[in-house]
């Protein structure tokens, strides 16, 4: 399962919000929305990076533990036969 942010989509939306802020009569409103979206983007990007690191750490640990568990299970099965 892949997770992430569509960076191009975010960039295009930010450009749209900037244009609205410049050309509309309500710049403060559009700038507020732009800041909110930027904050959400940064939080999400941070969480995605943490999730990717966590997945890498898990896979390293799994690769280390799996052979030990399989070996222990084989030894246990030999004792019972």
Rosetta blueprint (number, residue, H / E / L):
1 X L
2 X L
3 X L
4 X L
5 X L
6 X L
7 X H
8 X H
9 X H
10 X H
11 X H
12 X H
13 X H
14 X H
15 X H
16 X H
17 X H
18 X H
19 X H
20 X H
21 X H
22 X H
23 X H
24 X L
25 X L
26 X L
27 X H
28 X H
29 X H
30 X H
31 X H
32 X H
33 X H
34 X H
35 X H
36 X H
37 X H
38 X H
39 X H
40 X H
41 X H
42 X H
43 X H
44 X H
45 X H
46 X H
47 X H
48 X H
49 X H
50 X H
51 X H
52 X H
53 X H
54 X H
55 X H
56 X H
57 X H
58 X H
59 X H
60 X H
61 X H
62 X H
63 X H
64 X H
65 X H
66 X H
67 X H
68 X H
69 X H
70 X H
71 X H
72 X H
73 X H
74 X H
75 X H
76 X H
77 X H
78 X H
79 X H
80 X H
81 X L
